């Protein structure tokens, strides 16, 4: 009987994710039931949200991965065997297949995707990063042309798309990142107006110089010291869209909360969101992202790891900031 590899979560990280939190196991193919199909995964996505999925928090927006289960992730795959006429052999699909070479599905939560786009392009744009950017910026920020948006994690998979959408819509875009190389990429390749390194000793002054008329929208991806600087630089009735707090995910104790004084003084609106609440809107959101892509208004950069087991050590690149673009794992 043919076999394939999968990676299981066997213990929960205390802080930083460790290799011994996982175990590689061999699985044997089982016969398909009526309505099922088998896929061979070609590329999977590594995302900051995975750190939360490994925690034991049952009150989170999505249940944690159970110990012993295959680690959860989104990926692209090809149907190689089918008892489901909606997903015939050869169909290219996207779904939450997990850290595995093969998977069996009944089609729930799985969508067919175009055959003519590279795996990296799909996972970097019209998959979860693009859907998240579209929901957070296009649906929640109430943006207007001429406004100023500040994006923490501006070179990240979500932040880079938010910034490019904002430029296309006529906003002034300021991105924050942790390296000079990423800052150059934001301005020289993505078209951001300004890119700032959060490691600067003068970040507060640099933010205010970059936004002399104040900030209308703060798109939060990271947390950390930039948050307080941003809140104190906001215009009246500014909007804060909280998408992620990547600087917090590996900490045993969270950082102190935000300074609420500017929230009151400037009458700010703070909106947190998570994509599981909006996955029923995924086809519509994907169309919005595809519109920018087809107009040549979205560029992406993928950081590609090779082989399933590279996910085990590779996921920590997200939290050290060492990844150069959307982090994906090529399986074939």
C-alpha positions, 0 to 999 in steps of 0.5 A: 500500500502506498505511503506518504508523510505527514507532520503531527503536533505532539506537544505545545510550545511554551514560547518559541516553537521547537522541533520536538513539538512535532513528529514526522509519521508515515501514513498508508493510503486508505480507500476512498468513500463515496463523495471523497477525493485524494489530493497530492499537495504541491505547496503549503503556506506558513502563517503567523496565525499557526502559533496561536493554533498550537496554543491550548486556548479553547476560547480563541477564534478557532479551536487549537490543533489537537495534540497528535493531529496533523498540523493545520495549514492552508495549501495547494494540491492536485486531485489524484483520485476521486469519488466526487464528480465536483472534483475530478482527477487533475483539478487544482484545489486550495484548502486546509490540508495541513502539513502532509504530502497527501490528504483526503477531503469531501470538498468542504472548505476546498475551492478549485483555483486557476491552473495558469498561476504559479503556486507562490502567486496564489498563496501570496495574493489571492489566498489567505494574505490577500483575503485578509488584506481585502477584508481589513483594508477594503471592508473595515478601514473606511479609507478615502483617497488622500488619507494617510495609512501606517502599516506595521509589518509592511513588508509582510504577506498581509501588510505588503498587499494592504500597502499596494491596495492603499496606493492604488486607492490614492492614499499616502502609505507608510510601511514599518519593517525591521530591516533596511532591505525590506524598507527598500523593497517597500519603496522601490518595488511596492511603491510605498511613499515611506518605509521606516525601520522599527529598530531606529532610535528615532522612530517616533520622530521619523513617523511624525516626519513621514506623516506631517498631517497625521495618520488616518488609518493604522493597520496593525500586524505586529504590536510592539513599540510602534503601536503607542507611537501610531496611536499618539500620531492619529488624527481625530476619528482615525481607524485602527485595524488590528489584524495581528500581533506577531511580536506577541505570539512567542511571549510567555506574558503579553506586553502591557496594553495600549495607551487609551488616552489618544483613543479617547482624545482622538475618538479613535475606532479600533476594530479587530478581526479574524478571517474565519468569521469571513471565509463565507465571503472568500470568493468575493474577496478573492475577486477584489484581490484579483482585480488589483492583480490583473491591473498590475497593481500587486507585486509579491515576493515568496520565500520558498522552502523545499520539502515538507520537513522544512516547515518544522524549522522554517516556521520560526522565520516568521517570528525572527523576521528573517523571511524575505516575502511570503513563506511557503513550502514546496512539496513537489 
